[in-house]
Amino acid sequence: MLFPKAPKVSSTKQMPDFDYIRKELLRNGVNKKLLWTEYLETCRQSGGEPLMYSQFCYYIQQDEQCRRATMHISRKPGEQIEVDWAGDPAYIVDPDTGEATEAHIFVGVLSYSQYPYVEAFISEQQVPWITAHIHMFEYFGGVSKILVPDNCKTAVIRNGDWNDPQVNAVYHEMAEHYNCAIVPARVRAPKDKPNAEGTVGVISTWIVAALRDEQFFSLGELNSAIRQKLYDFSRKPFQKKDGTRYDIYMDEEFPVLTPLPQTRYELAEWKQATVQFNYHISVDSMYYSVPHEYIKRKVDVRVTASTIEVFYKQARIASHRRLYGRKGQYSTVTAHMPEDHQKYLEWNGDRFRRWSAQIGPNTAIVVNAILTSQRVEQQSYRSCMGLLKLTDKYRLTASLAAFSEQPQWRAMVFMLGQHTSFCPAQQTR
């Protein structure tokens, strides 16, 4: 009563547009200082009284805190796995030069039990990314229904529209093999995979940092040490609840995981190729045939460590065992060749030798002598073909001669010769 407070006077200062500021701060290169400068110019044009920079930042902070409400989402056992790369790398030392090479840490976490998987790789490219998932599924002993990756190019090609992300083709094929769905996290939304983000920080402390004073001279040594630390970490009791990650995983999550497929996924790479005029495509300087009807067509090629598969409009048109070794080798299927090309392949020494052996040993001796009479075997093919044609000329004569030796048919053959002027040279008569 003695010292009454003065009534609050409403501020006459012009307040900034917080929705506009929040959107602009998401753009590259835009900061609060730049937005405050633009805000001053807006106040000057409208005649309003601006806020000082400290007040400007204070009100922006208050607006952000009003929007930071979070919701706890309960996860079901075996529902999803969150995957990510850890920010802090480990190091491998070259024993000869002493040079240290970064090893990137892959982290996968089952959302319900928070049971983790950790492995080190030399890079974050496509092959290590897919290999890490294969090893992770085998470590967990099963597959969850959903995979939640980050927005790296090895997982997501485009994620501008949250309801229609474009997943990497190889990553999608791997998920199809293990019968799980890929639901990428939103761009700049780490809370979409909080367990992976939290585990990355914990792994950086309890595994990477715990090994900071040790030297590793190979990736195998590093992963062996990581696996031991991972074993201890998974069995460490929780601080704010009962049990361990391993206990919850074994009791509640492992029984409901989808079983692994019978065969491990084989990493495949997709390429495009144009069928050449010799009805072959080139893959890594090796040549593989496709049906000649697809000459000059663009085809999709699925390349694995053991197989080359060729697709045209999502239909497989050819399959080959992958070639290794000397460059320039050909893998050709005879059925892919035009008919005249297939006939040309029949002209070879082995075919002539097999044909002559069916007729008799003397014919085989003659054919072999013809084939070895020239410096190059191909030069004698026409002579062998001419000999082959003689069988058509004299086969009927030999058959009739044997037929006429039988007594009961001898008179009929004589009468046939009298009426038709039959002679061996006129076999068509």
Salt bridges, closest charged atoms under 4 A:
ASP19 OD1 - ARG22 NH1 3.17
ASP19 OD1 - ARG67 NH2 2.98
GLU24 OE1 - ARG27 NH1 3.31
GLU41 OE2 - ARG44 NH2 2.42
ASP63 OD2 - ARG67 NE 3.28
GLU64 OE1 - ARG68 NH2 3.80
ASP84 OD2 - LYS193 NZ 3.19
GLU119 OE1 - HIS135 ND1 3.12
GLU124 OE2 - HIS104 ND1 3.11
GLU138 OE2 - ARG264 NE 2.73
ASP150 OD2 - LYS193 NZ 3.79
GLU173 OE2 - ARG302 NE 2.47
GLU176 OE2 - HIS172 NE2 3.64
ASP192 OD2 - ARG186 NE 2.82
GLU197 OE2 - LYS193 NZ 2.43
ASP284 OD1 - LYS271 NZ 2.94
ASP284 OD2 - ARG322 NH2 2.77
GLU293 OE2 - HIS292 NE2 3.50
GLU309 OE1 - ARG302 NH1 2.93
GLU309 OE2 - ARG316 NH1 2.66
GLU377 OE2 - ARG353 NH1 3.52
ASP392 OD1 - ARG395 NH1 3.82
